[in-house]
Amino acid sequence: MIVCQCHVVNDAAIAREVRAGARTLSEVCRSTGAGRDCGACVFSVRRLVCEHVADHVAESAEPCHAAS
């Protein structure tokens, strides 16, 4: 799904940037170009960044086990 019409940035590009280490809206916007022109996409980009960062953190977290 295209999120930023001005720079043709889709949700997959945002997910890819988060997997590559971007953790903030400004980092994703800087690397993809989203939000640089009209800014109409910023809230959608922000929502996707938050979702993907949360998913990425959950995937990379090691399970905690009590020592017995």
PDB file of N, CA, C and O in Angstrom, chain B, residues numbered from 101:
ATOM      1  N   MET B 101       0.847  -1.169   0.000  1.00  0.00           N
ATOM      2  CA  MET B 101       0.000   0.000   0.000  1.00  0.00           C
ATOM      3  C   MET B 101       0.896   1.238   0.000  1.00  0.00           C
ATOM      4  O   MET B 101       1.821   1.347   0.805  1.00  0.00           O
ATOM      5  N   ILE B 102       0.614   2.159  -0.903  1.00  0.00           N
ATOM      6  CA  ILE B 102       1.352   3.419  -0.977  1.00  0.00           C
ATOM      7  C   ILE B 102       0.922   4.309   0.185  1.00  0.00           C
ATOM      8  O   ILE B 102      -0.268   4.551   0.386  1.00  0.00           O
ATOM      9  N   VAL B 103       1.892   4.787   0.940  1.00  0.00           N
ATOM     10  CA  VAL B 103       1.625   5.664   2.081  1.00  0.00           C
ATOM     11  C   VAL B 103       1.915   7.111   1.709  1.00  0.00           C
ATOM     12  O   VAL B 103       1.142   8.009   2.044  1.00  0.00           O
ATOM     13  N   CYS B 104       3.011   7.335   1.028  1.00  0.00           N
ATOM     14  CA  CYS B 104       3.401   8.686   0.606  1.00  0.00           C
ATOM     15  C   CYS B 104       3.288   8.769  -0.908  1.00  0.00           C
ATOM     16  O   CYS B 104       4.061   8.146  -1.635  1.00  0.00           O
ATOM     17  N   GLN B 105       2.309   9.549  -1.377  1.00  0.00           N
ATOM     18  CA  GLN B 105       2.101   9.714  -2.817  1.00  0.00           C
ATOM     19  C   GLN B 105       3.220  10.541  -3.457  1.00  0.00           C
ATOM     20  O   GLN B 105       3.603  10.286  -4.599  1.00  0.00           O
ATOM     21  N   CYS B 106       3.732  11.505  -2.744  1.00  0.00           N
ATOM     22  CA  CYS B 106       4.745  12.406  -3.309  1.00  0.00           C
ATOM     23  C   CYS B 106       6.038  11.674  -3.673  1.00  0.00           C
ATOM     24  O   CYS B 106       6.652  11.961  -4.700  1.00  0.00           O
ATOM     25  N   HIS B 107       6.444  10.735  -2.832  1.00  0.00           N
ATOM     26  CA  HIS B 107       7.700  10.018  -3.055  1.00  0.00           C
ATOM     27  C   HIS B 107       7.483   8.528  -3.298  1.00  0.00           C
ATOM     28  O   HIS B 107       8.441   7.755  -3.324  1.00  0.00           O
ATOM     29  N   VAL B 108       6.241   8.129  -3.474  1.00  0.00           N
ATOM     30  CA  VAL B 108       5.849   6.750  -3.756  1.00  0.00           C
ATOM     31  C   VAL B 108       6.514   5.787  -2.768  1.00  0.00           C
ATOM     32  O   VAL B 108       7.229   4.863  -3.155  1.00  0.00           O
ATOM     33  N   VAL B 109       6.257   6.031  -1.496  1.00  0.00           N
ATOM     34  CA  VAL B 109       6.778   5.187  -0.417  1.00  0.00           C
ATOM     35  C   VAL B 109       5.640   4.293   0.050  1.00  0.00           C
ATOM     36  O   VAL B 109       4.547   4.770   0.354  1.00  0.00           O
ATOM     37  N   ASN B 110       5.904   3.000   0.105  1.00  0.00           N
ATOM     38  CA  ASN B 110       4.860   2.070   0.553  1.00  0.00           C
ATOM     39  C   ASN B 110       5.174   1.525   1.947  1.00  0.00           C
ATOM     40  O   ASN B 110       6.239   1.778   2.509  1.00  0.00           O
ATOM     41  N   ASP B 111       4.219   0.774   2.482  1.00  0.00           N
ATOM     42  CA  ASP B 111       4.376   0.238   3.830  1.00  0.00           C
ATOM     43  C   ASP B 111       5.533  -0.750   3.923  1.00  0.00           C
ATOM     44  O   ASP B 111       6.154  -0.874   4.978  1.00  0.00           O
ATOM     45  N   ALA B 112       5.829  -1.449   2.842  1.00  0.00           N
ATOM     46  CA  ALA B 112       6.957  -2.385   2.846  1.00  0.00           C
ATOM     47  C   ALA B 112       8.281  -1.642   2.998  1.00  0.00           C
ATOM     48  O   ALA B 112       9.195  -2.135   3.659  1.00  0.00           O
ATOM     49  N   ALA B 113       8.390  -0.465   2.392  1.00  0.00           N
ATOM     50  CA  ALA B 113       9.616   0.334   2.524  1.00  0.00           C
ATOM     51  C   ALA B 113       9.800   0.801   3.960  1.00  0.00           C
ATOM     52  O   ALA B 113      10.921   0.844   4.466  1.00  0.00           O
ATOM     53  N   ILE B 114       8.706   1.148   4.610  1.00  0.00           N
ATOM     54  CA  ILE B 114       8.783   1.580   6.012  1.00  0.00           C
ATOM     55  C   ILE B 114       9.213   0.414   6.893  1.00  0.00           C
ATOM     56  O   ILE B 114      10.074   0.572   7.759  1.00  0.00           O
ATOM     57  N   ALA B 115       8.615  -0.756   6.676  1.00  0.00           N
ATOM     58  CA  ALA B 115       8.999  -1.950   7.442  1.00  0.00           C
ATOM     59  C   ALA B 115      10.466  -2.282   7.214  1.00  0.00           C
ATOM     60  O   ALA B 115      11.170  -2.646   8.157  1.00  0.00           O
ATOM     61  N   ARG B 116      10.933  -2.162   5.988  1.00  0.00           N
ATOM     62  CA  ARG B 116      12.334  -2.457   5.659  1.00  0.00           C
ATOM     63  C   ARG B 116      13.272  -1.505   6.406  1.00  0.00           C
ATOM     64  O   ARG B 116      14.309  -1.936   6.910  1.00  0.00           O
ATOM     65  N   GLU B 117      12.926  -0.231   6.484  1.00  0.00           N
ATOM     66  CA  GLU B 117      13.757   0.732   7.198  1.00  0.00           C
ATOM     67  C   GLU B 117      13.815   0.437   8.697  1.00  0.00           C
ATOM     68  O   GLU B 117      14.866   0.588   9.320  1.00  0.00           O
ATOM     69  N   VAL B 118      12.692   0.016   9.272  1.00  0.00           N
ATOM     70  CA  VAL B 118      12.683  -0.351  10.698  1.00  0.00           C
ATOM     71  C   VAL B 118      13.565  -1.570  10.923  1.00  0.00           C
ATOM     72  O   VAL B 118      14.330  -1.614  11.887  1.00  0.00           O
ATOM     73  N   ARG B 119      13.464  -2.561  10.039  1.00  0.00           N
ATOM     74  CA  ARG B 119      14.329  -3.745  10.172  1.00  0.00           C
ATOM     75  C   ARG B 119      15.804  -3.374  10.019  1.00  0.00           C
ATOM     76  O   ARG B 119      16.677  -4.031  10.585  1.00  0.00           O
ATOM     77  N   ALA B 120      16.073  -2.318   9.252  1.00  0.00           N
ATOM     78  CA  ALA B 120      17.453  -1.868   9.045  1.00  0.00           C
ATOM     79  C   ALA B 120      17.965  -1.005  10.190  1.00  0.00           C
ATOM     80  O   ALA B 120      19.142  -0.646  10.220  1.00  0.00           O
ATOM     81  N   GLY B 121      17.072  -0.663  11.149  1.00  0.00           N
ATOM     82  CA  GLY B 121      17.539   0.057  12.324  1.00  0.00           C
ATOM     83  C   GLY B 121      16.856   1.377  12.622  1.00  0.00           C
ATOM     84  O   GLY B 121      17.079   1.949  13.688  1.00  0.00           O
ATOM     85  N   ALA B 122      16.024   1.883  11.707  1.00  0.00           N
ATOM     86  CA  ALA B 122      15.319   3.144  11.972  1.00  0.00           C
ATOM     87  C   ALA B 122      14.320   2.932  13.102  1.00  0.00           C
ATOM     88  O   ALA B 122      13.606   1.929  13.110  1.00  0.00           O
ATOM     89  N   ARG B 123      14.259   3.842  14.038  1.00  0.00           N
ATOM     90  CA  ARG B 123      13.366   3.699  15.191  1.00  0.00           C
ATOM     91  C   ARG B 123      12.439   4.895  15.391  1.00  0.00           C
ATOM     92  O   ARG B 123      11.549   4.853  16.241  1.00  0.00           O
ATOM     93  N   THR B 124      12.638   5.960  14.617  1.00  0.00           N
ATOM     94  CA  THR B 124      11.818   7.151  14.795  1.00  0.00           C
ATOM     95  C   THR B 124      11.199   7.573  13.466  1.00  0.00           C
ATOM     96  O   THR B 124      11.644   7.167  12.393  1.00  0.00           O
ATOM     97  N   LEU B 125      10.169   8.393  13.570  1.00  0.00           N
ATOM     98  CA  LEU B 125       9.526   8.936  12.384  1.00  0.00           C
ATOM     99  C   LEU B 125      10.531   9.710  11.548  1.00  0.00           C
ATOM    100  O   LEU B 125      10.564   9.551  10.327  1.00  0.00           O
ATOM    101  N   SER B 126      11.341  10.532  12.169  1.00  0.00           N
ATOM    102  CA  SER B 126      12.293  11.346  11.400  1.00  0.00           C
ATOM    103  C   SER B 126      13.329  10.486  10.689  1.00  0.00           C
ATOM    104  O   SER B 126      13.734  10.811   9.572  1.00  0.00           O
ATOM    105  N   GLU B 127      13.766   9.398  11.310  1.00  0.00           N
ATOM    106  CA  GLU B 127      14.728   8.503  10.646  1.00  0.00           C
ATOM    107  C   GLU B 127      14.106   7.863   9.414  1.00  0.00           C
ATOM    108  O   GLU B 127      14.749   7.773   8.368  1.00  0.00           O
ATOM    109  N   VAL B 128      12.858   7.417   9.533  1.00  0.00           N
ATOM    110  CA  VAL B 128      12.185   6.778   8.395  1.00  0.00           C
ATOM    111  C   VAL B 128      11.920   7.803   7.298  1.00  0.00           C
ATOM    112  O   VAL B 128      12.131   7.511   6.121  1.00  0.00           O
ATOM    113  N   CYS B 129      11.468   8.979   7.658  1.00  0.00           N
ATOM    114  CA  CYS B 129      11.205  10.024   6.660  1.00  0.00           C
ATOM    115  C   CYS B 129      12.487  10.439   5.946  1.00  0.00           C
ATOM    116  O   CYS B 129      12.486  10.650   4.734  1.00  0.00           O
ATOM    117  N   ARG B 130      13.567  10.555   6.691  1.00  0.00           N
ATOM    118  CA  ARG B 130      14.852  10.944   6.087  1.00  0.00           C
ATOM    119  C   ARG B 130      15.331   9.887   5.093  1.00  0.00           C
ATOM    120  O   ARG B 130      15.831  10.226   4.020  1.00  0.00           O
ATOM    121  N   SER B 131      15.182   8.623   5.440  1.00  0.00           N
ATOM    122  CA  SER B 131      15.707   7.560   4.577  1.00  0.00           C
ATOM    123  C   SER B 131      14.794   7.219   3.408  1.00  0.00           C
ATOM    124  O   SER B 131      15.278   6.740   2.383  1.00  0.00           O
ATOM    125  N   THR B 132      13.486   7.451   3.529  1.00  0.00           N
ATOM    126  CA  THR B 132      12.559   7.105   2.451  1.00  0.00           C
ATOM    127  C   THR B 132      12.109   8.307   1.636  1.00  0.00           C
ATOM    128  O   THR B 132      11.700   8.155   0.485  1.00  0.00           O
ATOM    129  N   GLY B 133      12.178   9.490   2.212  1.00  0.00           N
ATOM    130  CA  GLY B 133      11.671  10.686   1.542  1.00  0.00           C
ATOM    131  C   GLY B 133      10.226  10.987   1.889  1.00  0.00           C
ATOM    132  O   GLY B 133       9.708  12.043   1.525  1.00  0.00           O
ATOM    133  N   ALA B 134       9.571  10.073   2.587  1.00  0.00           N
ATOM    134  CA  ALA B 134       8.171  10.288   2.967  1.00  0.00           C
ATOM    135  C   ALA B 134       8.054  11.516   3.859  1.00  0.00           C
ATOM    136  O   ALA B 134       8.930  11.784   4.681  1.00  0.00           O
ATOM    137  N   GLY B 135       6.966  12.259   3.690  1.00  0.00           N
ATOM    138  CA  GLY B 135       6.697  13.405   4.535  1.00  0.00           C
ATOM    139  C   GLY B 135       7.474  14.662   4.208  1.00  0.00           C
ATOM    140  O   GLY B 135       7.328  15.666   4.905  1.00  0.00           O
ATOM    141  N   ARG B 136       8.284  14.641   3.185  1.00  0.00           N
ATOM    142  CA  ARG B 136       9.129  15.799   2.882  1.00  0.00           C
ATOM    143  C   ARG B 136       8.422  16.890   2.091  1.00  0.00           C
ATOM    144  O   ARG B 136       8.806  18.056   2.177  1.00  0.00           O
ATOM    145  N   ASP B 137       7.398  16.537   1.324  1.00  0.00           N
ATOM    146  CA  ASP B 137       6.755  17.555   0.488  1.00  0.00           C
ATOM    147  C   ASP B 137       5.486  18.075   1.154  1.00  0.00           C
ATOM    148  O   ASP B 137       5.543  19.066   1.882  1.00  0.00           O
ATOM    149  N   CYS B 138       4.364  17.445   0.927  1.00  0.00           N
ATOM    150  CA  CYS B 138       3.101  18.008   1.423  1.00  0.00           C
ATOM    151  C   CYS B 138       2.841  17.664   2.891  1.00  0.00           C
ATOM    152  O   CYS B 138       2.136  18.403   3.579  1.00  0.00           O
ATOM    153  N   GLY B 139       3.399  16.554   3.378  1.00  0.00           N
ATOM    154  CA  GLY B 139       3.228  16.170   4.779  1.00  0.00           C
ATOM    155  C   GLY B 139       1.929  15.460   5.108  1.00  0.00           C
ATOM    156  O   GLY B 139       1.692  15.120   6.268  1.00  0.00           O
ATOM    157  N   ALA B 140       1.082  15.228   4.112  1.00  0.00           N
ATOM    158  CA  ALA B 140      -0.203  14.578   4.369  1.00  0.00           C
ATOM    159  C   ALA B 140      -0.045  13.145   4.879  1.00  0.00           C
ATOM    160  O   ALA B 140      -0.952  12.618   5.524  1.00  0.00           O
ATOM    161  N   CYS B 141       1.073  12.520   4.604  1.00  0.00           N
ATOM    162  CA  CYS B 141       1.272  11.118   4.973  1.00  0.00           C
ATOM    163  C   CYS B 141       1.886  10.931   6.359  1.00  0.00           C
ATOM    164  O   CYS B 141       1.972   9.799   6.835  1.00  0.00           O
ATOM    165  N   VAL B 142       2.305  11.981   7.004  1.00  0.00           N
ATOM    166  CA  VAL B 142       3.107  11.866   8.225  1.00  0.00           C
ATOM    167  C   VAL B 142       2.406  11.050   9.307  1.00  0.00           C
ATOM    168  O   VAL B 142       3.050  10.241   9.976  1.00  0.00           O
ATOM    169  N   PHE B 143       1.111  11.243   9.492  1.00  0.00           N
ATOM    170  CA  PHE B 143       0.415  10.492  10.540  1.00  0.00           C
ATOM    171  C   PHE B 143       0.343   9.006  10.200  1.00  0.00           C
ATOM    172  O   PHE B 143       0.456   8.164  11.090  1.00  0.00           O
ATOM    173  N   SER B 144       0.158   8.678   8.932  1.00  0.00           N
ATOM    174  CA  SER B 144       0.138   7.271   8.514  1.00  0.00           C
ATOM    175  C   SER B 144       1.526   6.649   8.648  1.00  0.00           C
ATOM    176  O   SER B 144       1.657   5.509   9.094  1.00  0.00           O
ATOM    177  N   VAL B 145       2.551   7.390   8.267  1.00  0.00           N
ATOM    178  CA  VAL B 145       3.921   6.895   8.407  1.00  0.00           C
ATOM    179  C   VAL B 145       4.236   6.666   9.878  1.00  0.00           C
ATOM    180  O   VAL B 145       4.822   5.647  10.243  1.00  0.00           O
ATOM    181  N   ARG B 146       3.852   7.606  10.710  1.00  0.00           N
ATOM    182  CA  ARG B 146       4.112   7.481  12.153  1.00  0.00           C
ATOM    183  C   ARG B 146       3.447   6.230  12.731  1.00  0.00           C
ATOM    184  O   ARG B 146       4.058   5.504  13.516  1.00  0.00           O
ATOM    185  N   ARG B 147       2.197   5.983  12.342  1.00  0.00           N
ATOM    186  CA  ARG B 147       1.474   4.808  12.829  1.00  0.00           C
ATOM    187  C   ARG B 147       2.204   3.533  12.404  1.00  0.00           C
ATOM    188  O   ARG B 147       2.371   2.616  13.209  1.00  0.00           O
ATOM    189  N   LEU B 148       2.636   3.474  11.151  1.00  0.00           N
ATOM    190  CA  LEU B 148       3.340   2.293  10.665  1.00  0.00           C
ATOM    191  C   LEU B 148       4.687   2.106  11.354  1.00  0.00           C
ATOM    192  O   LEU B 148       5.067   0.982  11.680  1.00  0.00           O
ATOM    193  N   VAL B 149       5.401   3.188  11.575  1.00  0.00           N
ATOM    194  CA  VAL B 149       6.688   3.100  12.287  1.00  0.00           C
ATOM    195  C   VAL B 149       6.457   2.525  13.678  1.00  0.00           C
ATOM    196  O   VAL B 149       7.176   1.620  14.100  1.00  0.00           O
ATOM    197  N   CYS B 150       5.466   3.037  14.390  1.00  0.00           N
ATOM    198  CA  CYS B 150       5.174   2.542  15.743  1.00  0.00           C
ATOM    199  C   CYS B 150       4.822   1.064  15.721  1.00  0.00           C
ATOM    200  O   CYS B 150       5.295   0.302  16.564  1.00  0.00           O
ATOM    201  N   GLU B 151       3.994   0.651  14.765  1.00  0.00           N
ATOM    202  CA  GLU B 151       3.612  -0.765  14.664  1.00  0.00           C
ATOM    203  C   GLU B 151       4.817  -1.645  14.367  1.00  0.00           C
ATOM    204  O   GLU B 151       5.008  -2.678  15.009  1.00  0.00           O
ATOM    205  N   HIS B 152       5.629  -1.239  13.398  1.00  0.00           N
ATOM    206  CA  HIS B 152       6.772  -2.067  13.007  1.00  0.00           C
ATOM    207  C   HIS B 152       7.861  -2.086  14.066  1.00  0.00           C
ATOM    208  O   HIS B 152       8.514  -3.112  14.253  1.00  0.00           O
ATOM    209  N   VAL B 153       8.071  -0.982  14.760  1.00  0.00           N
ATOM    210  CA  VAL B 153       9.057  -0.967  15.840  1.00  0.00           C
ATOM    211  C   VAL B 153       8.601  -1.905  16.952  1.00  0.00           C
ATOM    212  O   VAL B 153       9.409  -2.663  17.488  1.00  0.00           O
ATOM    213  N   ALA B 154       7.317  -1.864  17.305  1.00  0.00           N
ATOM    214  CA  ALA B 154       6.794  -2.755  18.346  1.00  0.00           C
ATOM    215  C   ALA B 154       6.939  -4.215  17.930  1.00  0.00           C
ATOM    216  O   ALA B 154       7.324  -5.057  18.741  1.00  0.00           O
ATOM    217  N   ASP B 155       6.633  -4.520  16.667  1.00  0.00           N
ATOM    218  CA  ASP B 155       6.776  -5.887  16.166  1.00  0.00           C
ATOM    219  C   ASP B 155       8.234  -6.321  16.176  1.00  0.00           C
ATOM    220  O   ASP B 155       8.548  -7.449  16.555  1.00  0.00           O
ATOM    221  N   HIS B 156       9.120  -5.432  15.760  1.00  0.00           N
ATOM    222  CA  HIS B 156      10.550  -5.748  15.702  1.00  0.00           C
ATOM    223  C   HIS B 156      11.112  -6.007  17.094  1.00  0.00           C
ATOM    224  O   HIS B 156      11.899  -6.935  17.283  1.00  0.00           O
ATOM    225  N   VAL B 157      10.720  -5.204  18.054  1.00  0.00           N
ATOM    226  CA  VAL B 157      11.195  -5.383  19.432  1.00  0.00           C
ATOM    227  C   VAL B 157      10.680  -6.698  19.993  1.00  0.00           C
ATOM    228  O   VAL B 157      11.423  -7.415  20.663  1.00  0.00           O
ATOM    229  N   ALA B 158       9.417  -7.027  19.730  1.00  0.00           N
ATOM    230  CA  ALA B 158       8.839  -8.286  20.228  1.00  0.00           C
ATOM    231  C   ALA B 158       9.537  -9.489  19.613  1.00  0.00           C
ATOM    232  O   ALA B 158       9.758 -10.488  20.297  1.00  0.00           O
ATOM    233  N   GLU B 159       9.888  -9.409  18.330  1.00  0.00           N
ATOM    234  CA  GLU B 159      10.559 -10.521  17.669  1.00  0.00           C
ATOM    235  C   GLU B 159      11.982 -10.724  18.181  1.00  0.00           C
ATOM    236  O   GLU B 159      12.451 -11.858  18.271  1.00  0.00           O
ATOM    237  N   SER B 160      12.661  -9.651  18.512  1.00  0.00           N
ATOM    238  CA  SER B 160      14.055  -9.752  18.904  1.00  0.00           C
ATOM    239  C   SER B 160      14.256  -9.998  20.401  1.00  0.00           C
ATOM    240  O   SER B 160      15.372 -10.267  20.847  1.00  0.00           O
ATOM    241  N   ALA B 161      13.175  -9.904  21.168  1.00  0.00           N
ATOM    242  CA  ALA B 161      13.288 -10.120  22.605  1.00  0.00           C
ATOM    243  C   ALA B 161      13.471 -11.606  22.905  1.00  0.00           C
ATOM    244  O   ALA B 161      12.778 -12.466  22.361  1.00  0.00           O
ATOM    245  N   GLU B 162      14.418 -11.870  23.778  1.00  0.00           N
ATOM    246  CA  GLU B 162      14.635 -13.251  24.186  1.00  0.00           C
ATOM    247  C   GLU B 162      13.635 -13.611  25.266  1.00  0.00           C
ATOM    248  O   GLU B 162      13.324 -12.789  26.128  1.00  0.00           O
ATOM    249  N   PRO B 163      13.131 -14.829  25.227  1.00  0.00           N
ATOM    250  CA  PRO B 163      12.198 -15.230  26.289  1.00  0.00           C
ATOM    251  C   PRO B 163      12.908 -15.303  27.632  1.00  0.00           C
ATOM    252  O   PRO B 163      14.068 -15.708  27.715  1.00  0.00           O
ATOM    253  N   CYS B 164      12.207 -14.912  28.664  1.00  0.00           N
ATOM    254  CA  CYS B 164      12.774 -14.966  30.010  1.00  0.00           C
ATOM    255  C   CYS B 164      12.393 -16.288  30.652  1.00  0.00           C
ATOM    256  O   CYS B 164      11.225 -16.676  30.648  1.00  0.00           O
ATOM    257  N   HIS B 165      13.345 -16.951  31.183  1.00  0.00           N
ATOM    258  CA  HIS B 165      13.095 -18.205  31.885  1.00  0.00           C
ATOM    259  C   HIS B 165      13.743 -18.129  33.250  1.00  0.00           C
ATOM    260  O   HIS B 165      14.889 -17.702  33.387  1.00  0.00           O
ATOM    261  N   ALA B 166      13.005 -18.544  34.247  1.00  0.00           N
ATOM    262  CA  ALA B 166      13.548 -18.555  35.611  1.00  0.00           C
ATOM    263  C   ALA B 166      14.543 -19.702  35.725  1.00  0.00           C
ATOM    264  O   ALA B 166      14.290 -20.809  35.251  1.00  0.00           O
ATOM    265  N   ALA B 167      15.655 -19.428  36.348  1.00  0.00           N
ATOM    266  CA  ALA B 167      16.652 -20.493  36.562  1.00  0.00           C
ATOM    267  C   ALA B 167      16.127 -21.415  37.660  1.00  0.00           C
ATOM    268  O   ALA B 167      15.607 -20.971  38.684  1.00  0.00           O
ATOM    269  N   SER B 168      16.281 -22.700  37.412  1.00  0.00           N
ATOM    270  CA  SER B 168      15.797 -23.646  38.423  1.00  0.00           C
ATOM    271  C   SER B 168      16.902 -24.436  39.046  1.00  0.00           C
ATOM    272  O   SER B 168      16.650 -25.273  39.914  1.00  0.00           O
TER     273      SER B 168
END
